[in-house]
Amino acid sequence: MTKPTYSRQQLLKNLESSRLARESSRFKSYVAREKFTTTLAGMSPEDSQRYIQWHKYAKSGLNPSDRVRILEISEKAPKIEYQKGISSDDILTMSKKNRPNPEEVYKPSYIKAHRRQFANGAAKFQKFKPNVAYQKGIVGDELGNSFWLSKDHADIIQDVAKGDNRLYETLLGFDEGYLGDGPLYRLDVSPEVISEKGISIPSGNEKSANSWWRPGGRTYPGDMPEGVMKDISTSKGEHTWHVVN
């Protein structure tokens, strides 16, 4: 068989075609990013965040119907209403421990609407197995504060995540790998315990409120309603728990 031969001119032409193809591919990605940025610029902050989350969920492998189910959590949640003269930016500029109580920040109608989201109970997902010996059996930080989703929203998240820790991380706003590959625990608090203990919009002064915290009683960046409770006791049976993966 005769070995094929190529002229130097043809080789250079092929290399140039390859280079142009690569540049064209990069150009398309630049155009896509520019289009994405332009689209965001024309949206409200709430809509732009949902748009970003839509693409983030798509990248994680969620099908369109599940993406809609997750985004509807924030879309159907009560609209955040601040007291006159107060904004989200005002609260964020304040240092931790100096932020005002929710009653001073939000309108009473919004506080009530936020509370009603937990009428069927509250739930949270965590990588640590509930332990009656840890912190005397109290859930959360050493001051007894713990963050919770509504039971209804947690049910949707659990159904969509289907036991995949990476998907839970995406949906809950954790860094990839944060939940590890071990068991993931769901804790549930009944409406009766919530009525007794109370649940409120987080103030941002909680020890476990980190740099991702935002005012309004929503998670960030997922924008899902959340509440804070105090002194929920494992040892007293104030919550149930089970493994979800």
N, C-alpha and C positions, 0 to 999 in steps of 0.2 A: 504494500500500500504506500502510495506517495504521500509524504508528509506535507501538509498544506503550508504555503508560504504567504507572508503578508508584507506589503511594502511599508516602508517607514511612514510614508504619507498617510496610508490607510490607518496605521496604528495611532498616529497623532490625531487623526480625525475621530477615531473611536474614543480616545481619551477625552477629547474636547466635548463630544456628545455626552459622555458620562458626567463630565463636570457640569455641563449645562443642565442635565437632568437633576443632579443633586441640588444645584442652586434653585432650580424651579421648585423642587420639593420644599426647600427651606422657605422660599418665597411664599408658597401656599400656606405654610404654617404661620408666617408673619401676618399674612392677610387674615387668617382665621383668628389670630390673637387680637389683631386690630379691630376686627368686626365684633369680637366678644367684648372688648373694652368699650367700643362705641355703643353697643347695645346696653351695657350696664350704665353708661353715662346718661342715658335717656330714661332711666327707671327711678322710682322712689327707692329709698334705702331698703325698705322691706321687700319690695319686688326684686331688687338686684340681689339681695341675700338669698332669696328663694331660687333665683336663676342659677346662682353659683352652686347652691346645694343640689339642684336638679342635675347639673353636670357632674358634680362630685359623686352623687348616688349612681349615676349611669356608669361612671368609671369603675365603681366598686362592683358592678355586675347586676344591680337591681333592674328588674324589668320595668317598663313604663307604668304599669298599673300599681306596682308596689311603691314606685317613686311618688305617684299621686297620693296614695294612702298616707305616706309619711308627711308630705308637704301640706296635706289637708289638716294635719294636726295644728299647725301654726295658723293656717288660713282661717280655720273655724274657731280659733281661740278668741276670747274677748279682746277687743282693741285696748291697748294700754292707754290710760288716761292719767295725765299728770295734773297736779294742782297748778293753778294759775301762777305763771312766773317761774316754773320749774321745768327743766328739760333733762333728758338722759345725759347730755354732756355736762350739765351742772353737777350731777351726782358723780360722774366718772372722774372729774377733776378733784374731788375731795379725797383726802387720804383715808385709807382703811381705818376703821375704829371711830372716824369722825363723820361718817355718813348718817343722815337722819333716819328715824324710824319710818317704815312704810306709810303710816298714817299721816305723816307730814309731807309725803312725796306724791301719793296717788289719791285720786278722787275716791270717796267712799263707795261709789257705784262700781268702780273697777275692782276695788278690794273685795267686795261681795261677789262679783262675777268670777274673779280668780278663785275664790274659795269654793264656789259651787262646782268647779271642775273636779274636785276631789270628793264629791258626794257619794261615789261608789267605792271609795277607798284610794289608797296611795301605794305605790310600789317603787322599788329601786333595784338596780342591778349592780353587783359587786363581785370582785374576784376573791374576797375573803369570806371564808365560812363563818357564819355567826357563832360567837363563842361567849358562853356565859361567864368565863373567867376574864375576858378582855374588857378593861375599863368597867369592871363590875357589871358586865352584860349590857352596857349602854351602846347603842348604834351611833356611829358618826365620830366626830372629833372628840378631843378630851374635854371639851366644854359641853358635850352632849348635843351639838347641832348636827342634823343630818338632812340632806337634800333628797326630795322625792318627786317622782312623776305621778300623774294621776293613774289609777288602775286601768282606766279605759285606754289611755295612750300607751301604757306599758304593754297591754295586750296586743296592740297593733305592732309595736316594735318587736316583741317576741315572735309574733307570727311571721313578720317579714324577715327577721334575722335567721330564723330556722337553725338555731344552735351554732351559728358561725361567729366565733369571737371577733374576727376581723370586721364583719358587718356590724356587730354590736358597737365596736369602736367607732366606726364611721357614723352610725346613727346617733350615738350618744356624745359624739364630739371628742373622744379620747384620741391620743396619739396612737399610731399603729404599733401594736405590740404591748400596749399598756395592760391589757387584760390577760396577756400570756396565752398559753394553750391548755391550761388546766380547767377545772370546773368553774362555771359561772353561776352565781347564786342570785335568785330573785327573792326579795323580801316583800311581804305584803302587810299593810296595816288596814284594819277594818274601819268602816265608817264610824262605828261606835268608839273606837280608840281615838280617831281623829276628832270627834266631838268632844271627847274628854281632854285630850292633849292640846288641840288646836293646831292649825297649820297656817302659815303666813307667807307673804311675798318676802324673799330674802332681801335683807338690807344691804348686803355687801360687806358687813362688818364681821361676818362669821369667819372663824379661823380657816375653814376649808374653802372659803371664797377666794379663788386664785385670780390670776391676770386675765382669765377668760370670762370672768364674771361680768355681766352687764345688767343694768337696772331693768325693771319691768316684770320680773318673775318669769323669765324665759331663759332657756339654756342658750349658750353661744358656742359654735355658730349654728346649731340646729334649730334654734328658735322655738323649742318646745316648752310649754308651760311647766314650771317647777315650783315647788313650795318647800319651806323649811320647817321641820318639827324638832322639838327638844325632848331629850331624855326618853326616847323610845327604847324600852327594855326587852332584851332577849330573855333574860333570866325570869322576867315576870310574864312572859308569853304575850307581849304586846304586839308581836308580829309573827307571821308564819314565814317559812322559807322552803325553797326547793331548787334543785339544779335544773338549768334550762338548756344545757348543751350535752 
